[in-house]
Every structure is written in C-alpha cells, then in structure tokens.
Amino acid sequence: MTQKLIVASHLRKAFGETQAVDDLSLQVREGEIYGLVGPDGAGKTTTIRLLCGALKPDEGEVSVGGFSVRTQVERAREQLGYLSQRFSLYEDLTVMENLRFFAEVRGLSASNWKSRAKDILEFVGLAPFADRHAGDLSGGMKQKLGLATALVHRPKVLLLDEPTSGVDPVTRQDFWQLLIRLVTEEGVSVLVSTPYMDEAVRCTYVGFMQAGRLVVEDIPHVLQRELEGRILELHGEPLPALRQEAQSIGGVESVQTFGDRLHLRVRPGQAGQVIGQLSQATRQRGLQVSKLEAIAPQLEDVFISLLEQEGEEIGRG
C-alpha cells in the first residue's frame, strides 16, 4: 500500500479579515509529484507554510511522514526539504560552504554531510562548481544550489514554492528533469506550487486553488477530459475582430487568447454548430480564418473554466 507522506485535514488560516486558507484537505503519496496551481493570492504559499510548520493553522491538522506538525514539529521537519519562493543563498560563501551551512543547521555531522554533499552536487550538475562563490553563479545554477540545500539531509518530501518563477524556459525544463529524476531515482515525493500549466501537466496529481479553497484535484488528463469535445482552436486575422465575432456566437461560453490563436469553449454537443456558424459569419465579414477545429483541451482551458465557475458562484453568493 502506498504511504501517505503528507496528510492535511481541514486547514484554515486567516490574516485579519482575509481567509488565506479555507477548509483545505490534501494528501501527498509516496512516489508522486503533487502540483498546487492557482492565481496569485489563491493561498498556495500560505498552504505550503502550513504544511512545513512555518505557520500555525487556526484550525486543522497536518502530518508529515506520520508525525504531527502541531505536536511533533521537529520529527515532522526531519522528513521535509523546503525551498521557499524567496530562498536566499549566502553569496560570499562557496557552493560547498553553503551546503555545509545548511547541513549543519539540520544537525548533520561532517561524516554525514560531506559524502552526501558531493553526491547531491553531482546529481544537480554543480560538482564542477563546488568552490565557486554562490554570488558568481547564474540564476539557473543558484536555483539548483537551492534544491541541493533542500536535499542535503535526505528528506522524504520536498516542498517547493514556485521554484521556477522568473527563470528562462530552458532552465525550467532542466529543473523539472531534476525533479522527475528525484522521484524515480531517490524516491523523494514532491509538492510544488507553480503558475505554469506546462509544469502542472507533468505532475502526478494537480490541485487547483482559488480564494483559499482547493476547488478540484485529480490526475491532469482526467481534469482535461472534463472539457473533451468543447474546445475549438481558431487561427486567423485580424485576431481582435475574430475574437469579437466568436463571442457573438450563441453556443460559445468563453473566448481566450493563447498567443497568436484563440481558444473557444463551447457548450456540450455544440462544437459542430459553432464551427458552422462562425465560418459563415467570418466569411460574410471578410475575416481570414486559417484554422478552426476541435482540439484536445489543455490544462489552461480547464482552469480558466474553473475560475469562471468560481467567479459565478461568488457572484451569486
């Protein structure tokens, strides 16, 4: 039976009148990457801080590796590696000296951390730079060093708060390859918050947060299946005029711009009807359409739909 490494039950946390986390429950199992996604202000960072014991919940319980974060906080933290959004390295120390500092803060002796530090630097690709000052590293290398410091004590679970925000796509790709290797080769489970849907789709499980609540969680392809047959992709020009025309079609629920194209979410069973009506309307207006067809839903489509549903519920409330 797969072990549950993180179990959070009915967490609540308020800051004044703001309910940052509202009755949230989730589980992270052995051997999985759990992606926590949602817009800014959804409560992702507060949730991660509650899970690692950096904040105390107003209500609810968290256990990590079977240890209560409320009553056995030191034992629980032994199971965790945590990389915060604003993680700071000591730039006047070398790569190895940074690892030594964080290892000794964790209570590791020299006999324990030295061999581990060499192994983990090799794993993240920083072994040739062990003697370089952290201040002289590139942004991607600093990110890898941050990951190494979170791994130096051999945690069972990694908590990562938007670890790839503000870095280039190649660095993001490299970082995610490391995470996948951690799960498969070192047996580490990961909970990661991310604003990027191309990262979320790599996760074993995805939980979508909005206004402090966990709205839905599931396997990515299961969530995508909810909109099967309801997403149309439209290419052409001029794009603003095409968007306006698409919004006027009765069966269209939503129109979103995805770079140089539009995604239309249509009512169930009305994709063919919308394609026919929109094709005729754009011809009559002299608009150029190079592509209009049903496509497989992306996670962006799913989460935009969920955001709109949540907004409607809040409005009715």
ABEGO torsion letter per residue (X at the ends): XBBBABBBBGBBBBBEABBABBGBBBBBBBGBBBBBBEBBGAGAAAAAAAAAGABBBABEBBBBGGBBAAAAAAAAAAABBBBBAABBBBAABBAAAAAAAAAAAAGBBAAAAAAAAAAAAAAAGAAAAAABBAAABBAAAAAAAAAAAAAAAGBABBBBBGAABGBBAAAAAAAAAAAAAAAAAAGBBBBBBBABAAAAAABABBBBBBGGBBABBBBAAAAAAAABGABBBBBEOBAAAAAAAAAABAABABBBBBEABBBBBBBBGAAAAAAAAAAAAAAAAGBBBABBBBBBBBAAAAAAAAAAAAAAAAAAX
